[in-house]
Amino acid sequence: MSLKLNLGCGPNKREGYVNIDSRPEVNPDICEYLWDLEYEPESIDEIYISNAFEHLNPSTAWRLLLRFHKWLKREGKLFIAVPNLTLLGKLISEGNEDEILFKWIFGSGYEGVTSHKWGYTENTLRKELNSAGFKIIGHFSPRDDDSGFQYKGQYLSLNLECEKWI
């Protein structure tokens, strides 16, 4: 049987996945902080995390990547989506100052789990993923969640598909 995790799912439940979020009001399958999760080594086939990783400080994010690597089966998949800081910076520098762009950088503006604690460009995210033992396969197509949010026809999320390789 295949085990797939949808981490930081919010209201975006994925069929065939264990949907996990720290907020009980979104009715996840498991209500838990990501850093408190425990799984057996090489027991997970796929991890999907869309626009939740930036809510972690860099050291917690790094430790979580190492745990993802440990949990995933050989050649297991990691799909990770984060706000694309390069694109967001470009849009703002071109004079686009809509509030939504700043929310994509900093979070909702509320304290707690909705605040963003870090940001990634494609280069910085690739470096972190490679260092944690993941091979980047490429970009994945936006889905019916935050990974597919558009501003003036441009997707604001950086969506990378990875594979456990060492």
MIBA-476194 format. One record per residue: residue number from 1; x, y, z of N, C-alpha, C, CB in turn. Coordinates in steps of 0.001 Angstrom, whole numbers. Glycine has a CB too. Layout:
! MIBA-476194
num	n.east	n.north	n.up	ca.east	ca.north	ca.up	c.east	c.north	c.up	cb.east	cb.north	cb.up
NUM	X	Y	Z	X	Y	Z	X	Y	Z	X	Y	Z
...
This chain:
! MIBA-476194
num	n.east	n.north	n.up	ca.east	ca.north	ca.up	c.east	c.north	c.up	cb.east	cb.north	cb.up
1	836	-1188	0	0	0	0	878	1249	0	-950	0	1216
2	491	2203	-789	1240	3448	-942	864	4437	163	979	4069	-2332
3	1871	5079	755	1625	6091	1778	2124	7431	1262	2318	5718	3124
4	1187	8380	1144	1503	9720	653	1052	10740	1691	824	9991	-727
5	1892	11748	1918	1588	12801	2885	1350	14125	2172	2727	12943	3909
6	344	14855	2608	75	16223	2165	293	17105	3391	-1402	16388	1562
7	1486	17688	3486	1889	18412	4688	1521	19885	4615	3380	18268	4909
8	991	20408	5734	542	21795	5759	-615	21991	4798	1693	22745	5408
9	-1544	21044	4800	-2591	20978	3772	-3551	22156	3782	-3373	19721	3938
10	-3753	22786	4943	-4778	23822	5003	-6105	23232	4555	-4392	25042	4126
11	-6919	24007	3850	-8212	23491	3398	-8113	22624	2138	-9150	24641	3140
12	-6899	22453	1612	-6694	21738	343	-6378	20265	571	-5565	22389	-456
13	-7416	19484	794	-7247	18046	1014	-6976	17366	-326	-8507	17430	1704
14	-6114	16368	-291	-5788	15610	-1499	-6246	14168	-1278	-4243	15679	-1830
15	-7036	13671	-2203	-7511	12295	-2108	-6334	11342	-2279	-8608	12011	-3168
16	-6296	10310	-1450	-5221	9329	-1512	-4016	9711	-669	-4794	9137	-2931
17	-4102	10832	23	-3016	11322	875	-3491	11386	2317	-2521	12714	403
18	-2544	11323	3248	-2820	11661	4634	-2617	13172	4715	-1883	10860	5660
19	-3688	13908	4972	-3669	15370	4993	-3361	15847	6402	-5019	15954	4500
20	-2253	16587	6538	-1738	16962	7852	-1594	18478	7939	-380	16271	8128
21	-2092	19051	9035	-1963	20483	9288	-2010	20705	10798	-3093	21297	8560
22	-1443	21816	11244	-1430	22115	12677	-2705	22819	13135	-224	22973	13017
23	-3549	23215	12197	-4749	23980	12545	-5988	23082	12527	-4934	25163	11570
24	-6600	22868	13691	-7772	21991	13752	-8954	22508	12930	-8200	21817	15186
25	-9060	23819	12750	-10209	24381	12031	-10255	23993	10552	-10190	25881	12148
26	-9147	23484	9989	-9168	23037	8586	-9487	21540	8472	-7814	23334	7915
27	-9745	20897	9603	-10141	19484	9654	-9192	18541	8921	-11510	19331	9081
28	-7906	18570	9272	-6972	17638	8630	-7195	16214	9134	-5513	18070	8889
29	-6640	15249	8417	-6684	13864	8894	-5887	13733	10185	-6133	12893	7820
30	-4747	14429	10230	-3907	14470	11429	-3634	15932	11745	-2564	13666	11229
31	-3896	16331	12982	-3639	17702	13421	-2342	17692	14233	-4845	18275	14270
32	-1265	18165	13605	59	18082	14223	979	19097	13560	647	16643	14105
33	1911	19645	14335	2958	20481	13752	3903	19585	12959	3733	21276	14856
34	4393	20092	11848	5259	19289	10978	6471	18749	11716	5713	20112	9791
35	7078	19563	12570	8303	19138	13257	8041	18100	14344	8995	20338	13865
36	6767	17851	14670	6435	16827	15664	6088	15477	15034	5276	17299	16516
37	6030	15421	13718	5663	14174	13039	6769	13131	13159	5356	14442	11561
38	6370	11884	13242	7306	10761	13276	6810	9671	12332	7467	10206	14726
39	7697	9211	11465	7404	8083	10583	8616	7171	10556	7034	8564	9143
40	8381	5915	10255	9466	4947	10144	10336	5289	8935	8908	3503	10027
41	11637	4987	9019	12503	5205	7853	11996	4422	6640	13953	4796	8177
42	12089	5055	5488	11723	4465	4201	10309	3880	4194	12716	3388	3834
43	9369	4625	4787	7978	4161	4845	7025	5002	3996	7502	4164	6277
44	7509	6106	3444	6658	7044	2705	7007	6989	1217	6823	8496	3254
45	5981	6972	372	6184	6974	-1081	6296	8390	-1642	5042	6238	-1771
46	5517	9311	-1078	5482	10668	-1624	5138	11674	-534	4466	10763	-2775
47	5804	12820	-595	5493	13947	282	5165	15141	-601	6685	14269	1258
48	4025	15750	-321	3601	16963	-1022	3485	18068	20	2235	16748	-1791
49	4200	19172	-188	4142	20297	738	4055	21582	-83	5386	20316	1694
50	2880	22194	-67	2626	23381	-886	2436	24607	-9	1392	23171	-1776
51	3369	25532	-151	3313	26820	527	3106	26676	2034	2205	27662	-61
52	3921	25799	2614	3990	25623	4063	5439	25702	4543	3361	24277	4476
53	6375	25349	3679	7791	25268	4056	8351	26620	4491	8610	24727	2892
54	7877	27700	3872	8355	29045	4198	7882	29520	5570	7897	30023	3138
55	6983	28781	6186	6507	29123	7523	7467	28632	8611	5118	28533	7749
56	8540	27963	8199	9527	27413	9132	10799	28239	9086	9835	25935	8804
57	11453	28391	10241	12752	29072	10218	13759	28149	9523	13235	29445	11680
58	14867	28699	9036	15801	27893	8230	16317	26632	8917	16967	28733	7844
59	16615	26691	10207	17159	25497	10864	16091	24410	11009	17731	25862	12247
60	14866	24790	11305	13777	23813	11384	13484	23229	10005	12504	24462	11971
61	13499	24080	8985	13261	23614	7613	14326	22600	7201	13249	24806	6625
62	15579	22883	7538	16675	21966	7198	16489	20614	7884	18033	22577	7596
63	16187	20643	9178	15971	19393	9911	14786	18615	9327	15732	19682	11409
64	13763	19332	8899	12605	18669	8309	12953	18027	6967	11461	19666	8132
65	13760	18702	6156	14207	18094	4890	14953	16788	5146	15111	19071	4109
66	15800	16781	6166	16534	15558	6504	15580	14453	6950	17568	15839	7608
67	14529	14826	7666	13531	13837	8073	12758	13323	6862	12563	14441	9106
68	12392	14224	5939	11714	13790	4715	12567	12740	4010	11438	14997	3772
69	13855	13029	3921	14778	12114	3242	14793	10756	3943	16206	12713	3200
70	14819	10779	5251	14830	9530	6027	13521	8758	5842	15061	9828	7526
71	12399	9448	5836	11088	8798	5741	10801	8229	4364	10007	9773	6106
72	11286	8897	3322	10952	8478	1962	11629	7167	1582	11342	9560	973
73	10894	6356	846	11473	5141	278	12501	5533	-774	10371	4224	-336
74	13352	4595	-1122	14329	4846	-2188	13576	5294	-3440	15195	3567	-2481
75	14027	6361	-4031	13402	6996	-5194	12011	7550	-4886	13309	6003	-6334
76	11709	7753	-3590	10458	8407	-3205	10452	9852	-3683	10257	8347	-1676
77	9271	10397	-3866	9114	11739	-4438	8795	12779	-3366	8014	11734	-5497
78	9381	13953	-3562	9053	15133	-2770	8602	16211	-3742	10276	15615	-1898
79	7390	16703	-3547	6872	17836	-4309	6811	19008	-3343	5453	17528	-4951
80	7560	20060	-3637	7627	21201	-2736	7319	22482	-3504	9014	21289	-2062
81	6423	23284	-2945	6046	24565	-3542	6240	25653	-2494	4567	24542	-4064
82	6917	26714	-2888	7155	27869	-2010	6926	29142	-2825	8614	27840	-1400
83	6670	30267	-2150	6594	31521	-2897	7909	31772	-3637	6272	32702	-1949
84	7810	32181	-4883	8982	32423	-5721	9491	33841	-5470	8644	32214	-7229
85	10494	33968	-4596	10980	35299	-4220	11559	36074	-5388	12019	35180	-3145
86	12182	35394	-6326	12738	36089	-7491	11621	36766	-8279	13518	35104	-8398
87	10569	36037	-8568	9450	36596	-9319	8744	37689	-8517	8456	35491	-9695
88	8514	37448	-7232	7833	38447	-6403	8619	39751	-6345	7617	37905	-4986
89	9944	39648	-6168	10787	40844	-6157	10728	41585	-7479	12223	40473	-5843
90	10735	40839	-8567	10660	41443	-9907	9335	42182	-10086	10820	40359	-11004
91	8241	41542	-9716	6925	42165	-9865	6826	43457	-9054	5824	41190	-9433
92	7311	43428	-7820	7257	44621	-6974	8167	45714	-7520	7654	44276	-5530
93	9365	45337	-7967	10302	46338	-8503	9779	46980	-9788	11666	45693	-8768
94	8861	46312	-10465	8241	46869	-11670	7055	47777	-11347	7787	45744	-12587
95	6815	48010	-10049	5749	48926	-9647	4456	48274	-9220	5462	49837	-10744
96	4395	46956	-9223	3207	46252	-8733	3285	46215	-7215	3101	44798	-9334
97	2395	46924	-6558	2444	46987	-5095	1148	46504	-4461	2738	48407	-4640
98	486	45588	-5126	-743	45032	-4576	-432	44252	-3303	-1446	44125	-5612
99	-1317	44351	-2339	-1131	43710	-1036	-858	42213	-1157	-2354	43934	-171
100	-1475	41567	-2125	-1318	40115	-2264	145	39726	-2471	-2163	39600	-3433
101	914	40543	-3171	2331	40227	-3397	3102	40237	-2082	2959	41229	-4385
102	2804	41198	-1230	3485	41276	63	3057	40124	971	3194	42626	744
103	1798	39704	874	1346	38541	1649	2064	37278	1186	-184	38360	1519
104	2360	37179	-103	3084	36016	-600	4523	36010	-99	3058	35985	-2125
105	5068	37178	216	6430	37241	758	6427	37028	2268	7082	38590	420
106	5560	37744	2981	5619	37776	4444	4578	36918	5151	5470	39168	4902
107	3607	36430	4445	2521	35694	5080	1325	36605	5277	2971	35101	6424
108	365	36136	6034	-906	36849	6176	-808	38125	6994	-1916	35949	6801
109	271	38292	7731	386	39468	8588	-21	39200	10019	-443	40579	8041
110	-468	37979	10288	-833	37594	11646	317	36812	12264	-2143	36756	11659
111	436	36906	13570	1468	36138	14271	1123	34653	14230	1615	36621	15739
112	2130	33841	14473	1897	32402	14550	2227	31691	13259	472	32130	14917
113	1533	30590	13013	1879	29728	11887	1617	30356	10529	1125	28453	11986
114	860	31451	10467	588	32065	9163	1680	33036	8727	-739	32787	9202
115	2632	33342	9596	3748	34222	9225	4816	33427	8485	4356	34901	10478
116	5424	34059	7496	6546	33429	6799	7826	33762	7550	6632	33902	5309
117	8655	32757	7753	9902	32941	8491	11125	32914	7587	10034	31878	9550
118	10941	32521	6330	12061	32462	5389	11513	32485	3974	12931	31191	5624
119	12394	32714	3024	11989	32732	1628	13048	32074	761	11731	34164	1160
120	12650	31682	-429	13542	30930	-1311	13464	31437	-2747	13201	29442	-1266
121	14634	31481	-3363	14716	31608	-4813	14884	30183	-5339	15916	32568	-5272
122	14822	30012	-6634	15015	28660	-7160	16408	28142	-6812	14806	28639	-8686
123	17417	29006	-6915	18789	28574	-6604	18946	28167	-5144	19777	29687	-6932
124	18401	28959	-4220	18582	28622	-2799	17812	27359	-2429	18128	29791	-1908
125	16628	27176	-2995	15862	25966	-2695	16539	24732	-3284	14429	26090	-3235
126	17024	24836	-4514	17740	23710	-5127	18956	23317	-4286	18180	24067	-6564
127	19686	24309	-3811	20877	24037	-2999	20502	23278	-1723	21599	25356	-2640
128	19464	23726	-1041	19016	23053	185	18588	21612	-108	17849	23833	833
129	17806	21442	-1152	17311	20107	-1499	18450	19168	-1882	16305	20197	-2646
130	19373	19640	-2705	20531	18815	-3090	21367	18447	-1876	21402	19553	-4118
131	21598	19402	-987	22402	19143	215	21751	18116	1129	22630	20436	982
132	20426	18043	1097	19696	17083	1934	19561	15714	1266	18313	17628	2264
133	20111	15552	52	20091	14251	-608	18986	14057	-1623	19982	13202	402
134	18445	15165	-2132	17393	15077	-3143	17925	15474	-4507	16204	15963	-2764
135	17477	14750	-5523	17779	15086	-6913	16569	15843	-7458	18097	13792	-7778
136	16814	17001	-8062	15729	17788	-8648	15367	17172	-9997	16136	19296	-8808
137	14121	16810	-10161	13643	16260	-11423	13208	17397	-12346	12474	15269	-11186
138	12579	18402	-11777	12122	19553	-12558	10985	20261	-11856	11684	19120	-13954
139	10291	21091	-12606	9133	21803	-12070	7889	20936	-12243	8949	23182	-12772
140	6998	20998	-11272	5727	20298	-11461	4644	21312	-11800	5342	19485	-10192
141	3634	20841	-12506	2534	21708	-12932	1747	22187	-11724	1606	20972	-13919
142	1322	23445	-11748	503	23962	-10648	-742	23106	-10453	103	25424	-10912
143	-1140	22987	-9203	-2307	22178	-8857	-3429	23083	-8377	-1953	21128	-7775
144	-4483	22480	-7877	-5654	23246	-7442	-5507	23717	-5991	-6926	22398	-7591
145	-4353	24262	-5678	-4089	24826	-4362	-3223	26064	-4573	-3387	23781	-3407
146	-2511	26517	-3547	-1680	27718	-3672	-603	27594	-4739	-1034	28031	-2353
147	-189	26373	-5068	850	26208	-6092	374	26709	-7452	1268	24736	-6196
148	-929	26871	-7629	-1487	27332	-8889	-2007	28760	-8860	-2578	26430	-9296
149	-1716	29501	-7778	-2202	30884	-7688	-1477	31771	-8694	-2014	31437	-6258
150	-2244	32589	-9407	-1658	33467	-10423	-1897	34938	-10091	-2236	33142	-11803
151	-942	35750	-10497	-1058	37203	-10424	-710	37727	-11810	-115	37825	-9303
152	-1672	38366	-12447	-1481	38895	-13804	-900	37835	-14745	-558	40123	-13769
153	-1447	36612	-14626	-1061	35534	-15527	226	34808	-15181	-938	36068	-16871
154	847	35155	-14060	2098	34493	-13663	1886	33723	-12360	3249	35533	-13499
155	2354	32481	-12347	2266	31682	-11127	3263	32220	-10108	2533	30176	-11422
156	2802	32463	-8881	3661	33038	-7846	4456	31990	-7086	2832	33834	-6878
157	4154	30734	-7322	4794	29659	-6574	5893	28989	-7396	3757	28627	-6143
158	6964	28659	-6713	8066	27883	-7283	7787	26430	-6924	9487	28367	-6741
159	7544	25586	-7909	7101	24206	-7699	8169	23235	-8196	5753	23945	-8419
160	8842	22553	-7265	9901	21620	-7649	9538	20179	-7290	11215	22010	-6975
161	9794	19285	-8227	9638	17848	-8008	11020	17264	-7777	8922	17150	-9220
162	11154	16490	-6716	12452	15919	-6335	12310	14422	-6097	13013	16616	-5069
163	13456	13774	-6051	13509	12343	-5783	14630	12087	-4783	13727	11525	-7098
164	14367	11201	-3843	15417	10782	-2911	16456	10003	-3706	14836	9915	-1729
165	17709	10417	-3623	18714	9737	-4457	19917	9227	-3688	19187	10661	-5524
166	20144	9636	-2485	21253	9053	-1710	20780	8701	-319	22453	10025	-1633
